[in-house]
Amino acid sequence: MKLKLKYFLSFKPVVIACIISFTAYAQIPDPSFESWASGNPTGWAITNSPSFKTVTQTSDAYAGLYAAKGETISINGIIIPLSI
């Protein structure tokens, strides 16, 4: 009995890791960047503001019609990195 319990408990971390990885993969919003609203990809938190855009829509896509193009920009010597 103890051997079966010990054997079961040794696989518990593997099972938990698999569940977490499948859950994390399933939660990617619009992974192909096909949906855009007001110049921003729908479902993504990005660093765009009305005065600058670090993430823009492009038709240079690997698959589908659109992709997200990210750029690090400099405004008055201040570096603004992209963030998706």
N, C-alpha and C positions, 0 to 999 in steps of 0.2 A: 504494500500500500504506500509506504513512504517513498519507494523508488518511483512509482507512477506520479506522485505529487511533485517530487523533485524534477522529474523529466518534463512535466507540464509547465512548471514554473520557469524552467530554463528557456522555453520558447515564448514566454510572455513578453519580454522586451521586443522580440522580432515581430510579433503580432501587433503590438502597439505602434511600432515604427511604420509598419505597412499601412495601418489604418490612418495614421497622421499623414503620410505621404499621399495617399489616395485622396484624402479630404482636402489637403492643400492644393493639389492639382485641380480638383473639381471647382475651385473657387476663383479661377482666373476670369475676370470680366472681359468680354469681347477680345479674346486673344489675337484676333486678326486685324484689329483696329479698323473695322468696317463701319462702325457707327460713330459719327461726330456731331456735336451740337455746339454752335457758337465758336467754332474753331478749336474745340477741345475734344479729345477722345471720350466717349461716353463710358462712365463707370470707372474711370481712372482718376486718381488724385495727382495733379501735376503742378508745376511751379509757374505756369503761365499767369500773366496779369494783363490788364489793358495796355500798359506801357511797354511791355516786352513779352516775347514768346520764345521759350526754349524748346517747346515741343510743337511741331507743325505737321499738318497732313501732307502726304506725298503720294503720288501714284506709282512710285518706284517700289512696288511691293513684290515680295517673294511669292506670295500666294494671295488670291483675292484682288480687289481693286485698289485698296489703300493700305498705307503703312504709316507709322509714326516716325518722324525724323526728329532726333534730338540733337541740340547744339548747346555748347557752353558759350555764353556771350559775355562781353565786357561793356559795362556802362559807366562812363567817367572813371575808368580804372578799377572798378569793382567787378570781380568775376562772379557771374551768376551761373551756377551749374544747373544742368537739367536734372529733373527728378520726375520719375514716373512711378 
